[in-house]
């Protein structure tokens, strides 16, 4: 790690945030790493791209083919 953050120029909160984002055991670090990895993968599609693809290609139906009939109540 070549980067350093000074307590003279940054608040405690900023120092803590920097430490969390640069700690391999932290979920913020892992999320950033995974997101970066996905962005570099040409086959990775975002949630929105998958959703739009399904809509264009009709891969899903928003309602079921059948539904049970309403029960007829007799008085």
C-alpha positions in Angstrom: 0.0 0.0 0.0 1.6 3.2 -1.1 -1.2 5.5 0.0 -1.2 7.3 3.3 -3.8 9.4 5.0 -2.8 12.0 7.6 -4.7 12.7 10.8 -3.6 16.3 10.4 -5.6 16.7 7.2 -8.5 14.3 7.8 -11.2 13.8 10.5 -11.5 10.7 12.6 -14.5 9.6 10.5 -12.5 10.1 7.3 -9.6 8.1 8.7 -12.0 5.3 9.8 -13.7 5.2 6.4 -10.3 5.0 4.6 -9.2 2.2 7.0 -12.4 0.2 6.4 -12.2 0.6 2.6 -8.6 -0.6 2.6 -8.9 -3.6 5.0 -9.2 -6.9 3.1 -11.3 -8.3 5.9 -13.9 -5.5 5.7 -17.1 -5.9 3.7 -16.7 -2.4 2.2 -13.3 -3.6 0.8 -14.8 -6.8 -0.5 -17.8 -5.1 -2.1 -15.6 -2.6 -3.9 -13.3 -5.4 -5.1 -16.2 -7.5 -6.3 -17.9 -4.5 -8.1 -14.6 -3.6 -9.8 -14.1 -7.2 -10.9 -17.7 -7.3 -12.3 -17.1 -4.1 -14.2 -14.0 -5.6 -15.9 -15.9 -8.7 -16.9 -17.4 -8.2 -20.4 -20.0 -11.0 -19.8 -21.3 -9.5 -16.5 -24.7 -7.9 -16.9 -26.2 -5.5 -14.4 -29.6 -6.1 -12.8 -31.2 -3.6 -15.1 -29.7 -5.1 -18.2 -31.0 -8.6 -17.3 -34.4 -7.1 -16.5 -34.6 -5.3 -19.9 -33.4 -8.4 -21.7 -36.2 -10.4 -20.1 -38.8 -7.8 -21.1 -37.6 -7.7 -24.7 -37.4 -11.4 -25.1 -40.5 -12.2 -23.0 -38.6 -14.7 -20.8 -41.1 -14.2 -18.0 -44.8 -13.6 -17.5 -45.8 -11.1 -14.8 -49.0 -13.1 -14.0 -49.6 -16.9 -13.8 -51.3 -18.8 -16.6 -54.1 -19.9 -14.2 -55.6 -18.8 -10.9 -58.0 -20.7 -8.7 -61.6 -19.8 -9.1 -63.3 -17.8 -6.4 -65.3 -19.9 -4.0 -69.0 -19.3 -4.4 -70.6 -18.8 -1.0 -74.2 -19.9 -0.6 -76.3 -18.2 2.0 
